[in-house]
C-alpha cells in the first residue's frame, strides 16, 4: 500500500500534528509535511520533530504562488501564535513595522509533487489566506 500524506499548513508549534498522531491512525502509512512561516514556531517544530523520518518541515507560507511575501506579526511580537500574509486580516492586531519576508509554497506545485500519494489530508489554518489558496 502506498503511503498517505498529512499536510499541516499553519502548523504553529505542532498542535494539530500532535492531535492527528494521538488519535490512533496507523502512522507508519503516513508522511507528514508541516508548513509554517513564523521562524519562532519553526524553531519549536524543529526541536520537537526534526528527528522523525516521515516528517518534512518547511519554513514558508502556503500560497497560490511560489515567490516571497511579507508576514505581518501581532503587535506583541512575532513569537505570538497568529501571523498573516493578508494585509487587512484583523488589522487591529497587526502592524506594518513588524513585517518579515517569507518564502511561499505554491499549493498547485505542492499537490503536483505529492501525486504519488493515494490520500492527502490537509489542515489549513493560515489566517485568512485559505480562500486564496483554495
The 8 nearest C-alpha neighbors of each residue, nearest first, counted from 0:
[[1, 2, 28, 117, 3, 116, 29, 27],
 [2, 0, 116, 117, 3, 28, 115, 118],
 [1, 3, 28, 29, 116, 0, 4, 30],
 [2, 4, 29, 118, 116, 117, 119, 28],
 [5, 3, 119, 30, 29, 31, 120, 118],
 [4, 6, 120, 31, 121, 119, 32, 30],
 [7, 5, 121, 32, 31, 33, 8, 120],
 [6, 8, 33, 122, 10, 121, 34, 32],
 [9, 7, 34, 123, 10, 122, 6, 33],
 [8, 10, 124, 35, 125, 11, 34, 7],
 [11, 9, 13, 35, 8, 7, 34, 33],
 [10, 12, 40, 9, 13, 35, 80, 14],
 [13, 11, 40, 44, 10, 43, 14, 41],
 [14, 12, 16, 10, 15, 11, 17, 44],
 [13, 15, 17, 16, 12, 18, 10, 11],
 [16, 14, 18, 17, 13, 19, 10, 7],
 [15, 17, 13, 19, 18, 14, 20, 7],
 [16, 18, 14, 20, 15, 19, 13, 21],
 [19, 17, 21, 15, 20, 16, 14, 22],
 [20, 18, 16, 21, 17, 22, 15, 24],
 [19, 21, 17, 18, 22, 16, 23, 24],
 [22, 20, 18, 19, 23, 17, 24, 16],
 [23, 21, 20, 19, 24, 18, 17, 25],
 [22, 24, 21, 25, 20, 26, 19, 18],
 [23, 25, 26, 22, 20, 19, 21, 28],
 [26, 24, 27, 28, 23, 29, 20, 22],
 [25, 27, 28, 29, 24, 20, 23, 30],
 [26, 28, 29, 25, 30, 2, 53, 24],
 [29, 27, 2, 26, 25, 3, 30, 1],
 [30, 28, 3, 26, 2, 4, 27, 31],
 [29, 31, 4, 53, 54, 3, 5, 2],
 [30, 32, 54, 5, 4, 6, 53, 55],
 [31, 33, 55, 6, 54, 56, 7, 5],
 [32, 34, 56, 7, 10, 6, 55, 57],
 [35, 33, 8, 57, 10, 9, 7, 56],
 [34, 36, 9, 58, 10, 59, 37, 60],
 [37, 35, 59, 60, 58, 38, 101, 34],
 [36, 38, 40, 39, 35, 41, 58, 77],
 [39, 37, 41, 40, 36, 42, 58, 35],
 [38, 40, 42, 41, 37, 78, 43, 77],
 [39, 41, 43, 12, 42, 37, 38, 11],
 [42, 40, 38, 44, 43, 39, 45, 37],
 [43, 41, 45, 39, 40, 44, 46, 38],
 [42, 44, 46, 40, 41, 45, 12, 47],
 [45, 43, 41, 47, 46, 12, 42, 48],
 [46, 44, 49, 42, 48, 43, 47, 41],
 [45, 47, 43, 44, 48, 42, 49, 41],
 [46, 48, 44, 45, 43, 49, 50, 13],
 [47, 49, 45, 50, 51, 44, 46, 54],
 [50, 48, 45, 51, 46, 47, 54, 44],
 [49, 51, 48, 52, 47, 45, 54, 46],
 [52, 50, 49, 48, 54, 53, 55, 47],
 [53, 51, 54, 50, 49, 55, 30, 48],
 [52, 54, 30, 51, 31, 55, 29, 27],
 [55, 53, 31, 51, 52, 32, 30, 56],
 [56, 54, 32, 33, 31, 57, 53, 49],
 [55, 57, 33, 32, 34, 54, 58, 45],
 [58, 56, 34, 59, 33, 35, 55, 32],
 [57, 59, 36, 35, 34, 41, 56, 38],
 [60, 58, 36, 102, 103, 35, 57, 101],
 [59, 61, 103, 36, 35, 62, 104, 102],
 [62, 60, 104, 103, 105, 106, 8, 59],
 [61, 63, 105, 132, 64, 104, 103, 106],
 [62, 64, 105, 132, 106, 131, 65, 107],
 [65, 63, 105, 62, 66, 103, 104, 106],
 [66, 64, 105, 103, 104, 67, 63, 62],
 [65, 67, 103, 64, 102, 68, 104, 105],
 [68, 66, 102, 103, 101, 100, 65, 69],
 [69, 67, 101, 100, 102, 70, 103, 66],
 [68, 70, 100, 99, 98, 84, 101, 71],
 [69, 71, 84, 99, 98, 83, 100, 101],
 [70, 72, 98, 83, 82, 97, 93, 84],
 [73, 71, 82, 77, 93, 97, 74, 76],
 [72, 74, 93, 92, 75, 76, 77, 82],
 [73, 75, 93, 76, 92, 94, 72, 97],
 [74, 76, 73, 79, 77, 72, 78, 92],
 [77, 75, 78, 74, 73, 79, 72, 97],
 [76, 78, 72, 79, 73, 37, 75, 82],
 [79, 77, 76, 39, 80, 40, 37, 75],
 [80, 78, 77, 81, 76, 73, 75, 82],
 [79, 81, 78, 11, 82, 77, 40, 73],
 [82, 80, 79, 83, 73, 126, 72, 11],
 [83, 81, 72, 71, 73, 70, 80, 126],
 [82, 84, 71, 126, 85, 70, 81, 72],
 [83, 85, 70, 69, 71, 86, 68, 82],
 [86, 84, 83, 88, 87, 128, 127, 126],
 [85, 87, 88, 84, 90, 71, 83, 93],
 [88, 86, 90, 85, 89, 93, 84, 91],
 [89, 87, 90, 85, 86, 127, 83, 126],
 [90, 88, 91, 92, 87, 93, 86, 85],
 [89, 91, 93, 88, 92, 87, 86, 94],
 [90, 92, 89, 93, 94, 88, 74, 73],
 [91, 93, 73, 90, 74, 89, 94, 72],
 [94, 92, 73, 90, 72, 74, 91, 71],
 [93, 95, 96, 97, 74, 71, 72, 73],
 [94, 96, 97, 98, 71, 93, 72, 86],
 [97, 95, 94, 98, 71, 72, 93, 99],
 [96, 98, 95, 72, 94, 71, 99, 77],
 [99, 97, 71, 70, 96, 95, 69, 72],
 [98, 100, 70, 69, 101, 97, 71, 72],
 [99, 101, 69, 68, 70, 67, 98, 102],
 [102, 100, 67, 68, 69, 59, 99, 36],
 [101, 103, 67, 59, 66, 60, 68, 104],
 [104, 102, 60, 65, 59, 67, 66, 61],
 [103, 105, 61, 65, 62, 60, 106, 59],
 [104, 106, 64, 65, 63, 62, 108, 107],
 [107, 105, 109, 108, 63, 62, 110, 104],
 [106, 108, 110, 109, 105, 111, 63, 64],
 [109, 107, 111, 105, 110, 106, 112, 104],
 [108, 110, 106, 112, 107, 111, 105, 113],
 [109, 111, 113, 107, 112, 108, 106, 114],
 [110, 112, 108, 114, 113, 109, 107, 106],
 [113, 111, 109, 110, 114, 108, 115, 107],
 [114, 112, 110, 111, 115, 116, 109, 4],
 [113, 115, 111, 116, 112, 110, 117, 109],
 [114, 116, 113, 117, 112, 1, 2, 111],
 [117, 115, 3, 114, 118, 2, 113, 1],
 [116, 118, 3, 1, 115, 119, 2, 114],
 [119, 117, 3, 116, 4, 120, 2, 5],
 [118, 120, 4, 5, 3, 121, 116, 117],
 [119, 121, 5, 4, 6, 118, 122, 3],
 [122, 120, 6, 5, 7, 119, 123, 8],
 [121, 123, 7, 8, 6, 124, 120, 5],
 [124, 122, 8, 125, 9, 121, 7, 129],
 [125, 123, 9, 126, 8, 122, 129, 10],
 [124, 126, 9, 128, 123, 127, 129, 8],
 [125, 127, 83, 128, 124, 82, 81, 129],
 [126, 128, 129, 125, 88, 85, 130, 83],
 [129, 127, 131, 125, 130, 126, 132, 85],
 [130, 128, 132, 127, 131, 125, 133, 123],
 [129, 131, 133, 132, 128, 127, 125, 62],
 [132, 130, 128, 129, 133, 63, 62, 127],
 [131, 133, 63, 129, 62, 130, 128, 106],
 [132, 130, 131, 129, 63, 106, 128, 62]]
